[in-house]
């Protein structure tokens, strides 16, 4: 009987692991930014997602027209809580409950997957992330939805320091440590903007274009047991190293059995590159050819994960369209995969 139970437990663990991999095999979403005055309607945009086989979308604020267009499509939606809303939610649980009611529960038929509480915040504003995130989580759980919708925040890659080699990565901002603890205790992921483009553009003397574009013919460097052939993997794994140093994920690589591995997996904080992309104009190395090369290689690459965390890596490409009213440098307005008339900026296969 003991042998039978042991066998059943191992079989169950294998089933859980395999099922988790099957569920998460669809690894690419696309961010749908709307800071423009020449963009197509949400109905047309959603039809474009469907026609291209893009199964996940991120939007940066609640938008009724987009919610209506998404109903019944099965497209997974990542919805941001805008930065300017966080202070009111951080200080008032009832305000968080109302936000969840008005922007999530009221929209039956929309496949909400993640709520992103704040985008790339720093300084005093970043101290609002955790209280707002925890109140949104509590509101979801009270509504019986925290087993269906996850909660996170999107952080800039610059919250990690000592990123070379990746094993040296650690968080540079004190606000990250309680956030990591919350994510670990609730089973939620950490979302990070991962842009090899900006690392390359700001450090061309040390970073080759081929390394940034997934075009290096072989490993560029070795870090312990891991070999790195592209910058994206090195950036993501430096985030995982920072998480380990912050007290998350440390047991994963030490697990000595299938059951121990499954327990370690259940307690880890998953990293989701919630923005990654390459501009088609407006800056050094920005071109249609390089944008197409990076994004197509990214789509093909993330199904394999990184050296430190092999397996499917859920990733979101930025962005569906150029945003001609976006503030900042010219390059910030030129990440679009498609033109306003819905034609592709360059060929891209999402399958």
FIBA-479027 format. One record per residue (C-alpha): residue in three letters; x, y, z. Coordinates in steps of 0.05 Angstrom, whole numbers, m for minus. Example, Ala and Ser with C-alpha at 12.3 -4.5 7.8 and 13.67 -1.06 7.14 Angstrom:
2
ALA|246|m90|156
SER|273|m21|143
This chain:
351
UNK|0|0|0
UNK|57|48|17
UNK|89|34|m50
UNK|23|45|m85
UNK|14|112|m50
UNK|84|133|m67
UNK|73|115|m140
UNK|7|153|m141
UNK|40|215|m111
UNK|96|214|m163
UNK|46|203|m219
UNK|3|260|m193
UNK|64|305|m189
UNK|83|288|m261
UNK|12|302|m283
UNK|11|369|m248
UNK|77|389|m280
UNK|56|367|m349
UNK|m12|400|m343
UNK|20|465|m320
UNK|64|464|m382
UNK|6|450|m428
UNK|m36|506|m398
UNK|19|558|m406
UNK|43|539|m475
UNK|13|602|m507
UNK|70|648|m488
UNK|63|713|m528
UNK|17|772|m516
UNK|20|842|m545
UNK|12|908|m508
UNK|m43|953|m535
UNK|m23|1025|m520
UNK|m73|1079|m538
UNK|m34|1145|m534
UNK|m48|1166|m605
UNK|m98|1204|m647
UNK|m96|1160|m708
UNK|m109|1091|m679
UNK|m162|1041|m704
UNK|m224|1026|m663
UNK|m220|974|m607
UNK|m267|929|m647
UNK|m218|930|m706
UNK|m159|920|m659
UNK|m190|859|m626
UNK|m206|829|m695
UNK|m133|840|m713
UNK|m111|802|m651
UNK|m156|745|m670
UNK|m135|743|m743
UNK|m61|741|m723
UNK|m71|688|m669
UNK|m49|735|m613
UNK|m82|706|m551
UNK|m64|757|m497
UNK|m69|833|m491
UNK|m45|885|m442
UNK|m80|952|m435
UNK|m56|1008|m389
UNK|m122|1033|m361
UNK|m195|1008|m359
UNK|m229|1022|m426
UNK|m302|1007|m436
UNK|m298|1001|m512
UNK|m241|951|m507
UNK|m278|911|m454
UNK|m339|908|m501
UNK|m296|886|m560
UNK|m262|831|m519
UNK|m325|799|m492
UNK|m331|727|m513
UNK|m265|726|m552
UNK|m225|686|m501
UNK|m166|734|m508
UNK|m131|738|m441
UNK|m130|809|m414
UNK|m77|841|m370
UNK|m105|905|m342
UNK|m66|961|m308
UNK|m87|1001|m248
UNK|m62|1070|m271
UNK|m8|1102|m229
UNK|m50|1161|m210
UNK|m104|1115|m180
UNK|m57|1079|m132
UNK|m58|1129|m74
UNK|m134|1124|m66
UNK|m132|1048|m68
UNK|m72|1042|m21
UNK|m109|1079|34
UNK|m179|1052|27
UNK|m200|979|21
UNK|m270|1000|1
UNK|m241|1040|m57
UNK|m203|979|m80
UNK|m266|937|m76
UNK|m303|988|m118
UNK|m247|988|m169
UNK|m251|913|m175
UNK|m326|915|m180
UNK|m329|969|m233
UNK|m270|946|m275
UNK|m269|871|m268
UNK|m332|840|m240
UNK|m379|884|m281
UNK|m350|857|m346
UNK|m374|786|m354
UNK|m346|752|m415
UNK|m278|787|m411
UNK|m221|739|m396
UNK|m183|778|m343
UNK|m117|744|m327
UNK|m74|795|m291
UNK|m83|861|m255
UNK|m20|904|m257
UNK|m19|952|m199
UNK|25|1009|m221
UNK|74|1014|m279
UNK|149|1028|m268
UNK|141|1070|m205
UNK|199|1097|m163
UNK|209|1140|m102
UNK|151|1157|m56
UNK|100|1134|m108
UNK|129|1064|m105
UNK|111|1058|m31
UNK|38|1057|m53
UNK|46|994|m94
UNK|43|942|m39
UNK|m16|969|0
UNK|m56|980|m64
UNK|m36|911|m91
UNK|m55|876|m26
UNK|m123|911|m24
UNK|m138|893|m96
UNK|m119|821|m81
UNK|m164|819|m20
UNK|m221|847|m61
UNK|m211|794|m114
UNK|m209|739|m62
UNK|m272|766|m28
UNK|m306|761|m96
UNK|m281|689|m106
UNK|m236|709|m164
UNK|m165|704|m136
UNK|m160|633|m162
UNK|m174|660|m233
UNK|m140|728|m235
UNK|m70|744|m211
UNK|m44|810|m184
UNK|25|840|m195
UNK|61|905|m209
UNK|104|922|m269
UNK|174|945|m251
UNK|230|974|m293
UNK|291|930|m304
UNK|330|985|m270
UNK|306|960|m202
UNK|359|906|m210
UNK|433|922|m202
UNK|497|882|m213
UNK|465|848|m273
UNK|530|821|m302
UNK|538|764|m294
UNK|464|746|m283
UNK|479|708|m219
UNK|501|773|m186
UNK|434|807|m197
UNK|402|838|m136
UNK|348|890|m123
UNK|372|962|m117
UNK|306|990|m90
UNK|284|977|m19
UNK|210|977|m38
UNK|221|913|m77
UNK|232|868|m16
UNK|162|872|15
UNK|132|867|m54
UNK|171|802|m67
UNK|149|775|0
UNK|76|789|m18
UNK|82|757|m86
UNK|116|695|m56
UNK|62|687|m2
UNK|4|695|m51
UNK|32|657|m110
UNK|32|717|m156
UNK|84|734|m210
UNK|132|793|m216
UNK|124|832|m281
UNK|186|867|m309
UNK|199|909|m370
UNK|257|875|m407
UNK|286|917|m463
UNK|352|892|m493
UNK|345|950|m542
UNK|357|1004|m489
UNK|414|965|m457
UNK|446|960|m526
UNK|433|1032|m545
UNK|464|1058|m480
UNK|524|1012|m481
UNK|544|996|m552
UNK|618|990|m533
UNK|604|927|m492
UNK|540|899|m522
UNK|538|875|m594
UNK|477|883|m638
UNK|477|809|m653
UNK|476|792|m579
UNK|416|839|m569
UNK|378|812|m629
UNK|385|737|m612
UNK|434|729|m670
UNK|498|708|m635
UNK|523|644|m667
UNK|544|613|m600
UNK|549|627|m525
UNK|576|696|m510
UNK|594|681|m437
UNK|587|629|m383
UNK|560|642|m313
UNK|570|581|m270
UNK|532|524|m302
UNK|494|569|m350
UNK|514|594|m419
UNK|485|658|m448
UNK|475|670|m522
UNK|429|731|m519
UNK|418|792|m476
UNK|344|778|m462
UNK|361|714|m425
UNK|415|747|m385
UNK|368|803|m364
UNK|312|756|m343
UNK|359|711|m304
UNK|388|770|m267
UNK|317|784|m243
UNK|311|712|m220
UNK|378|719|m183
UNK|352|782|m149
UNK|289|745|m128
UNK|331|690|m97
UNK|372|740|m58
UNK|306|771|m34
UNK|283|705|m6
UNK|242|677|m64
UNK|257|616|m107
UNK|319|595|m69
UNK|296|523|m60
UNK|280|509|m133
UNK|348|487|m158
UNK|361|447|m93
UNK|299|403|m99
UNK|321|331|m100
UNK|256|296|m120
UNK|195|307|m163
UNK|152|322|m102
UNK|204|371|m74
UNK|209|403|m142
UNK|134|413|m147
UNK|132|443|m77
UNK|189|490|m95
UNK|153|510|m160
UNK|89|524|m122
UNK|126|573|m76
UNK|167|609|m128
UNK|155|678|m158
UNK|149|673|m233
UNK|179|728|m276
UNK|137|754|m334
UNK|170|802|m383
UNK|109|846|m389
UNK|141|892|m441
UNK|195|876|m491
UNK|205|901|m561
UNK|249|938|m611
UNK|234|1006|m643
UNK|228|1012|m718
UNK|255|1084|m721
UNK|276|1143|m677
UNK|341|1119|m645
UNK|407|1084|m653
UNK|397|1014|m681
UNK|323|1027|m691
UNK|300|1001|m759
UNK|246|958|m791
UNK|297|903|m803
UNK|322|902|m731
UNK|252|907|m702
UNK|228|849|m745
UNK|290|808|m727
UNK|284|820|m652
UNK|209|808|m646
UNK|207|746|m690
UNK|266|716|m653
UNK|234|734|m586
UNK|170|698|m606
UNK|208|636|m625
UNK|255|639|m565
UNK|208|647|m505
UNK|177|579|m513
UNK|244|551|m488
UNK|253|598|m428
UNK|321|619|m402
UNK|383|580|m381
UNK|364|589|m307
UNK|289|576|m318
UNK|278|531|m379
UNK|207|521|m404
UNK|154|568|m430
UNK|165|641|m412
UNK|102|683|m418
UNK|122|749|m451
UNK|87|811|m478
UNK|113|849|m538
UNK|109|925|m538
UNK|69|948|m576
UNK|12|938|m624
UNK|17|1008|m656
UNK|61|1069|m656
UNK|34|1121|m607
UNK|43|1190|m637
UNK|21|1228|m575
UNK|66|1192|m527
UNK|115|1237|m489
UNK|189|1227|m486
UNK|243|1213|m538
UNK|223|1200|m610
UNK|242|1127|m603
UNK|187|1117|m550
UNK|133|1130|m603
UNK|159|1079|m653
UNK|151|1008|m626
UNK|89|991|m666
UNK|81|923|m699
UNK|23|948|m742
UNK|3|1012|m777
UNK|m61|1051|m762
UNK|m93|1020|m824
UNK|m81|951|m792
UNK|m28|932|m842
UNK|36|901|m813
UNK|96|946|m804
UNK|137|884|m823
UNK|124|809|m829
UNK|115|774|m763
UNK|89|703|m748
UNK|57|697|m680
UNK|47|621|m686
